[in-house]
Each structure stands twice: as structure tokens, then as C-alpha cells.
């Protein structure tokens, strides 16, 4: 289930980046476009935190899945 949430988060971040580009090109509103880019960056960093392994070689997502079994 958490894999689906992380996948949707990545898709949302990609759509935010595309939307920010089109918002900037169409209206010239740089402030809102930059806020959308910042939100996409934060979402991708959250995904990275959950999926990248630590020094021990185990990702927090794997630890969570092992604890649920």
C-alpha cells in the first residue's frame, strides 16, 4: 500500500513541475510557479527519505514492511 502512495507522490511531483512550467509560461506568475516547484521538491525528498538506504543498507520502507509481518 505504501508503494502505491510513494508512486502517486512521484507522479504528483512530476505533474506539479509540468503545471508550474505552464503556469509560468502562460501567466508569467513566477511566485506561484516557484511555490509549485518547491512543493514538488519537498515531495520528492520525502520519497527519497523513505526509499534510500541508510548506512546499514536498509531503507526505512523496508524496516516498516518487516515490522508489519
N, CA, C and O atoms as a MOPAC input file, in Angstrom:
PM7 MOZYME 1SCF
protein

 N      0.82200 1    -1.19400 1     0.00000 1
 C      0.00000 1     0.00000 1     0.00000 1
 C      0.86900 1     1.26100 1     0.00000 1
 O      0.58700 1     2.23500 1    -0.69800 1
 N      1.92300 1     1.20900 1     0.79800 1
 C      2.80900 1     2.37700 1     0.86700 1
 C      3.54400 1     2.59000 1    -0.45700 1
 O      3.88200 1     3.72000 1    -0.81000 1
 N      3.78700 1     1.50200 1    -1.18500 1
 C      4.40200 1     1.64800 1    -2.50800 1
 C      3.51400 1     2.46000 1    -3.44100 1
 O      4.00400 1     3.27600 1    -4.22100 1
 N      2.21800 1     2.23500 1    -3.36000 1
 C      1.28300 1     2.98900 1    -4.20300 1
 C      1.27200 1     4.46100 1    -3.81200 1
 O      1.19700 1     5.33600 1    -4.67500 1
 N      1.34500 1     4.73200 1    -2.53000 1
 C      1.36500 1     6.12100 1    -2.06100 1
 C      2.63100 1     6.82900 1    -2.54600 1
 O      2.56900 1     7.97700 1    -2.98600 1
 N      3.76000 1     6.16200 1    -2.46900 1
 C      5.01300 1     6.75900 1    -2.93900 1
 C      4.98200 1     6.97600 1    -4.44900 1
 O      5.48300 1     7.98700 1    -4.94200 1
 N      4.39800 1     6.03500 1    -5.18300 1
 C      4.28200 1     6.19300 1    -6.63300 1
 C      3.39200 1     7.37900 1    -6.99200 1
 O      3.71500 1     8.15700 1    -7.88800 1
 N      2.28200 1     7.50900 1    -6.29500 1
 C      1.38900 1     8.64200 1    -6.53600 1
 C      2.05700 1     9.96500 1    -6.17200 1
 O      1.81300 1    10.98600 1    -6.81500 1
 N      2.88900 1     9.94600 1    -5.15300 1
 C      3.61000 1    11.15800 1    -4.76100 1
 C      4.58300 1    11.58600 1    -5.84800 1
 O      4.69800 1    12.77400 1    -6.14900 1
 N      5.28200 1    10.62800 1    -6.43600 1
 C      6.20500 1    10.94900 1    -7.52800 1
 C      5.43300 1    11.47000 1    -8.73800 1
 O      5.85400 1    12.43900 1    -9.36900 1
 N      4.32100 1    10.84100 1    -9.06200 1
 C      3.50500 1    11.31900 1   -10.18300 1
 C      2.97700 1    12.72500 1    -9.92100 1
 O      2.96000 1    13.56300 1   -10.82200 1
 N      2.54800 1    12.98100 1    -8.69400 1
 C      2.06500 1    14.32100 1    -8.35000 1
 C      3.18200 1    15.34800 1    -8.46900 1
 O      2.94500 1    16.46800 1    -8.92200 1
 N      4.39200 1    14.98400 1    -8.07000 1
 C      5.52400 1    15.90500 1    -8.17200 1
 C      5.83400 1    16.22100 1    -9.63600 1
 O      6.12900 1    17.36500 1    -9.98300 1
 N      5.76700 1    15.21000 1   -10.48000 1
 C      6.00900 1    15.43800 1   -11.90800 1
 C      4.94200 1    16.36000 1   -12.48500 1
 O      5.25000 1    17.28200 1   -13.24100 1
 N      3.68800 1    16.10800 1   -12.12400 1
 C      2.60400 1    16.96600 1   -12.60200 1
 C      2.72600 1    18.38900 1   -12.06700 1
 O      2.38700 1    19.34500 1   -12.76500 1
 N      3.20600 1    18.53600 1   -10.83800 1
 C      3.43500 1    19.87000 1   -10.29500 1
 C      4.49700 1    20.61800 1   -11.09100 1
 O      4.35000 1    21.81000 1   -11.36000 1
 N      5.55800 1    19.92800 1   -11.46400 1
 C      6.60900 1    20.57000 1   -12.24900 1
 C      6.10000 1    20.98300 1   -13.62800 1
 O      6.40200 1    22.07600 1   -14.10700 1
 N      5.33300 1    20.10700 1   -14.25600 1
 C      4.76400 1    20.43800 1   -15.56700 1
 C      3.78600 1    21.60200 1   -15.43800 1
 O      3.79500 1    22.52700 1   -16.25000 1
 N      2.94700 1    21.54300 1   -14.41400 1
 C      1.98500 1    22.61500 1   -14.18800 1
 C      2.65300 1    23.94200 1   -13.88300 1
 O      2.18100 1    24.99100 1   -14.32100 1
 N      3.74400 1    23.90700 1   -13.13900 1
 C      4.47500 1    25.13800 1   -12.82800 1
 C      5.05500 1    25.75700 1   -14.09400 1
 O      5.03500 1    26.97700 1   -14.26200 1
 N      5.56800 1    24.91800 1   -14.97600 1
 C      6.11400 1    25.42700 1   -16.22400 1
 C      5.02600 1    26.10600 1   -17.05800 1
 O      5.21600 1    27.21200 1   -17.56300 1
 N      3.88500 1    25.42600 1   -17.19400 1
 C      2.80800 1    26.00900 1   -17.99400 1
 C      2.22600 1    27.25900 1   -17.34100 1
 O      1.85900 1    28.20200 1   -18.04200 1
 N      2.13600 1    27.28300 1   -16.01500 1
 C      1.64500 1    28.47100 1   -15.32400 1
 C      2.58100 1    29.64800 1   -15.56000 1
 O      2.13600 1    30.76700 1   -15.81400 1
 N      3.87000 1    29.38900 1   -15.47500 1
 C      4.85900 1    30.45300 1   -15.68100 1
 C      4.82500 1    30.96400 1   -17.12300 1
 O      4.88400 1    32.17000 1   -17.36200 1
 N      4.72900 1    30.02900 1   -18.08800 1
 C      4.71500 1    30.43700 1   -19.49600 1
 C      3.43200 1    31.16500 1   -19.87400 1
 O      3.48200 1    32.11300 1   -20.65800 1
 N      2.28600 1    30.75200 1   -19.34100 1
 C      1.00500 1    31.32400 1   -19.72900 1
 C      0.74700 1    32.65900 1   -19.04200 1
 O      0.34300 1    33.62100 1   -19.69500 1
 N      0.97700 1    32.72900 1   -17.72600 1
 C      0.61600 1    33.93500 1   -16.97600 1
 C      1.81800 1    34.77200 1   -16.57400 1
 O      1.67000 1    35.96000 1   -16.28800 1
 N      2.98600 1    34.18600 1   -16.54600 1
 C      4.16600 1    34.90300 1   -16.08800 1
 C      4.23300 1    35.02300 1   -14.57500 1
 O      5.07000 1    35.75100 1   -14.04200 1
 N      3.35700 1    34.31300 1   -13.88700 1
 C      3.30600 1    34.35700 1   -12.42500 1
 C      4.42400 1    33.47200 1   -11.86100 1
 O      4.23800 1    32.27400 1   -11.64700 1
 N      5.56600 1    34.07800 1   -11.63000 1
 C      6.73700 1    33.31500 1   -11.18900 1
 C      6.61500 1    32.86100 1    -9.73900 1
 O      7.12500 1    31.79900 1    -9.38000 1
 N      5.95100 1    33.64600 1    -8.90800 1
 C      5.85500 1    33.29700 1    -7.48500 1
 C      5.11200 1    31.97800 1    -7.29400 1
 O      5.60200 1    31.08900 1    -6.59900 1
 N      3.94300 1    31.84400 1    -7.90100 1
 C      3.17900 1    30.60500 1    -7.74900 1
 C      3.88000 1    29.42800 1    -8.41500 1
 O      3.83400 1    28.30700 1    -7.90700 1
 N      4.52700 1    29.67700 1    -9.54600 1
 C      5.25500 1    28.60700 1   -10.22300 1
 C      6.41400 1    28.11400 1    -9.35300 1
 O      6.65200 1    26.90900 1    -9.26600 1
 N      7.12800 1    29.02900 1    -8.71800 1
 C      8.23100 1    28.63000 1    -7.84300 1
 C      7.72900 1    27.89000 1    -6.60800 1
 O      8.39100 1    26.97200 1    -6.12500 1
 N      6.57500 1    28.27700 1    -6.10000 1
 C      5.99400 1    27.55000 1    -4.97200 1
 C      5.60600 1    26.12900 1    -5.37600 1
 O      5.74700 1    25.19700 1    -4.58400 1
 N      5.12500 1    25.96500 1    -6.58700 1
 C      4.79900 1    24.62900 1    -7.07500 1
 C      6.06100 1    23.78400 1    -7.23200 1
 O      6.05300 1    22.59300 1    -6.91900 1
 N      7.13400 1    24.38700 1    -7.70900 1
 C      8.41300 1    23.67600 1    -7.83200 1
 C      8.93400 1    23.29400 1    -6.44400 1
 O      9.44900 1    22.19200 1    -6.25700 1
 N      8.80500 1    24.18700 1    -5.48800 1
 C      9.23700 1    23.89800 1    -4.11900 1
 C      8.43200 1    22.73900 1    -3.54100 1
 O      9.00200 1    21.86000 1    -2.89400 1
 N      7.13200 1    22.72200 1    -3.75900 1
 C      6.29800 1    21.63100 1    -3.27100 1
 C      6.70000 1    20.30700 1    -3.91900 1
 O      6.74200 1    19.27800 1    -3.24400 1
 N      6.99200 1    20.32100 1    -5.20800 1
 C      7.43200 1    19.10900 1    -5.88800 1
 C      8.76000 1    18.62700 1    -5.31400 1
 O      8.96000 1    17.42600 1    -5.13300 1
 N      9.66600 1    19.56100 1    -5.02700 1
 C     10.95900 1    19.19900 1    -4.43000 1
 C     10.76600 1    18.55000 1    -3.06000 1
 O     11.39600 1    17.53700 1    -2.75800 1
 N      9.90500 1    19.12700 1    -2.24100 1
 C      9.64600 1    18.57100 1    -0.90700 1
 C      9.04500 1    17.17400 1    -1.02200 1
 O      9.43000 1    16.27400 1    -0.27600 1
 N      8.11700 1    16.98300 1    -1.93900 1
 C      7.51100 1    15.66600 1    -2.13100 1
 C      8.55200 1    14.63700 1    -2.56700 1
 O      8.56100 1    13.51300 1    -2.06500 1
 N      9.41700 1    15.01200 1    -3.48700 1
 C     10.45300 1    14.07700 1    -3.94200 1
 C     11.47300 1    13.77900 1    -2.84700 1
 O     11.98200 1    12.66000 1    -2.76800 1
 N     11.77500 1    14.75100 1    -2.01100 1
 C     12.68800 1    14.49700 1    -0.89400 1
 C     12.06100 1    13.54100 1     0.11600 1
 O     12.76000 1    12.70700 1     0.69200 1
 N     10.75800 1    13.65100 1     0.33800 1
 C     10.07700 1    12.71300 1     1.22300 1
 C     10.13700 1    11.29700 1     0.67200 1
 O     10.34400 1    10.34600 1     1.42700 1
 N      9.96000 1    11.14700 1    -0.62100 1
 C     10.06900 1     9.82700 1    -1.23500 1
 C     11.49400 1     9.30400 1    -1.09100 1
 O     11.70200 1     8.12500 1    -0.80300 1
 N     12.46600 1    10.17500 1    -1.29100 1
 C     13.86800 1     9.76100 1    -1.15400 1
 C     14.18000 1     9.32600 1     0.27500 1
 O     14.90200 1     8.35000 1     0.48200 1
 N     13.65100 1    10.03200 1     1.24500 1
 C     13.89100 1     9.66900 1     2.64500 1
 C     13.35900 1     8.27100 1     2.93500 1
 O     13.99600 1     7.50400 1     3.65700 1
 N     12.20900 1     7.93600 1     2.38300 1
 C     11.60500 1     6.64100 1     2.63900 1
 C     12.25700 1     5.50700 1     1.86400 1
 O     12.20600 1     4.36000 1     2.30600 1
 N     12.87200 1     5.79700 1     0.71600 1
 C     13.34100 1     4.70900 1    -0.13700 1
 C     14.85500 1     4.51800 1    -0.17100 1
 O     15.31900 1     3.41600 1    -0.46400 1
 N     15.63200 1     5.54900 1     0.11600 1
 C     17.08400 1     5.40600 1     0.05100 1
 C     17.60100 1     4.68100 1     1.29200 1
 O     17.15400 1     4.95500 1     2.40600 1
 N     18.53700 1     3.76300 1     1.10000 1
 C     19.05400 1     3.00900 1     2.25200 1
 C     19.95900 1     3.86300 1     3.13500 1
 O     20.57600 1     4.82800 1     2.68500 1
 N     20.01400 1     3.47700 1     4.39800 1
 C     20.89400 1     4.16200 1     5.34700 1
 C     22.27200 1     3.51000 1     5.31300 1
 O     22.57100 1     2.73700 1     4.40400 1
 N     23.10300 1     3.81600 1     6.28900 1
 C     24.46100 1     3.27400 1     6.31900 1
 C     24.46000 1     1.75000 1     6.46800 1
 O     25.39000 1     1.07800 1     6.02200 1
 N     23.42700 1     1.22000 1     7.08700 1
 C     23.31900 1    -0.22600 1     7.25500 1
 C     22.80900 1    -0.94400 1     6.02400 1
 O     22.78000 1    -2.17500 1     5.99700 1
 N     22.40900 1    -0.20900 1     5.01100 1
 C     21.95000 1    -0.81100 1     3.76700 1
 C     20.47200 1    -1.13200 1     3.72500 1
 O     20.00900 1    -1.83500 1     2.82600 1
 N     19.72400 1    -0.61700 1     4.70100 1
 C     18.29300 1    -0.91100 1     4.74600 1
 C     17.50000 1     0.39300 1     4.71500 1
 O     17.78400 1     1.32400 1     5.46800 1
 N     16.51600 1     0.44300 1     3.84600 1
 C     15.67800 1     1.63000 1     3.70400 1
 C     14.60400 1     1.63400 1     4.79000 1
 O     14.17900 1     0.57100 1     5.24200 1
 N     14.16100 1     2.82200 1     5.21300 1
 C     13.07600 1     2.87900 1     6.21300 1
 C     11.80800 1     2.16000 1     5.75700 1
 O     11.08700 1     1.59600 1     6.58000 1
 N     11.53500 1     2.17500 1     4.46900 1
 C     10.36000 1     1.48300 1     3.94700 1
 C     10.48500 1    -0.01900 1     4.16700 1
 O      9.50300 1    -0.68200 1     4.50200 1
 N     11.68500 1    -0.55900 1     3.98100 1
 C     11.90200 1    -1.99400 1     4.21100 1
 C     11.75200 1    -2.32800 1     5.69200 1
 O     11.19300 1    -3.36800 1     6.03900 1
 N     12.24700 1    -1.45600 1     6.56500 1
 C     12.10100 1    -1.69500 1     8.00300 1
 C     10.63900 1    -1.69700 1     8.39900 1
 O     10.21600 1    -2.50500 1     9.22600 1
 N      9.86700 1    -0.79800 1     7.81400 1
 C      8.43600 1    -0.72800 1     8.11200 1
 C      7.72400 1    -1.97700 1     7.63600 1
 O      6.86900 1    -2.51000 1     8.34300 1
 N      8.06300 1    -2.45300 1     6.44500 1
 C      7.43300 1    -3.66000 1     5.91400 1
 C      7.82000 1    -4.90400 1     6.70900 1
 O      6.99700 1    -5.80500 1     6.87100 1
 N      9.05000 1    -4.97100 1     7.20500 1
 C      9.47500 1    -6.11200 1     8.00600 1
 C      8.77800 1    -6.11500 1     9.35600 1
 O      8.46900 1    -7.18100 1     9.88900 1
 N      8.52700 1    -4.95100 1     9.91100 1
 C      7.84500 1    -4.86200 1    11.19900 1
 C      6.38100 1    -5.23600 1    11.09500 1
 O      5.78700 1    -5.65700 1    12.08800 1
 N      5.78100 1    -5.09500 1     9.92400 1
 C      4.36700 1    -5.40900 1     9.74900 1
 C      4.12300 1    -6.89800 1     9.59500 1
 O      2.99000 1    -7.35500 1     9.74300 1
 N      5.15400 1    -7.65300 1     9.30300 1
 C      4.99500 1    -9.10500 1     9.09400 1
 C      4.96100 1    -9.85300 1    10.38700 1
 O      4.83300 1   -11.07700 1    10.38900 1

